[in-house]
Amino acid sequence: MQESDFIEILKTLCSQLTTEARSVGFSSAKAFESRVRQVASNLITDPSIQIDPDPPAQGFPDIAAGKYGIEVKFTTNDTWLSIANSVQETNRVQTVEKIFVVFGKLGGSPEVRWSSYEDCVVHVRTSHVPRFEVELPPTGGTVPLFKQMGVPYDEFRRLRMDEKMKHIREYARGRLKPGERLWWLEDNPEKEHSLPIQARIYTKLSDHEKKKLRAEAVLLCPGIVRSGRAKDKYDDVALYLLTYHGVLATNVRDMFSAGSVANPDNDDNGGLYIERALKLIENEILEAAQRLDDALFIEYWGRPIPKNQRIAEWLAQADSLAKNWKPSDSLFLNK
């Protein structure tokens, strides 16, 4: 069967099911999928193509018809937008080469539409398992996802997961607004970072963990050395703690300027509190420079930095950002 022949079958199927949707409707997504399967079986006359009436529950796409497949979507709402399959496609039917979507919408004016899968995937949701979103048809001039990423779907689906994630991460990074950060960074799903289930308050942590997290944040966010008048100087620190560790810091400024962290001995030696606070956690910052993943430096600094060069690079960035003092004159002098 040629693709043009299968498209004609889809047109007939959607026309028939639209009529049924407006007359008797469908009681559930399962009932709709069952009806799509039944009508498709009736319309396909090629004896070499047999549609399985009871396929595996998690198979992708839902209906395999030789080298063509149908992914079925259904909603009782007045929308053409739906969550689709995982980008991993672990349960893909390997005999299927080309996938189409048949979408039943019962809300508003009931209708059933079809589209090629590649043309209606408009977004990827990033969670513990990234999933596609489909929309039939894309509205408001939305460009299909694979065109945005610059890779055809048929090529993308054959990539290893780490290669897929490179495309997805670049797509997601391009959608970030000022002050936003990605909370997931890794290429390998086995290493994938996810937020802890238990959100924690910074002030409730042990002193050891507070120091550890402050050191990581300092290293990744040298902007904290800027003038105290810089209103957004602590934004990246707060986002890092929240998105990577699930820790809520209600007053990030106090993490570096409060007397308890910058002057725990309550002496009268004066000096900048931020300078004194950083000097007190130099060893923890050095340890973080050896421990943190390259992905974090790519995200926060824009490029990977060899472990033995991270402190020197931090000092160079900090020197360029600080006013009225030079971090390299007082920090990490003997390290």
Disulfide bonds with the S-S distance in Angstrom:
none
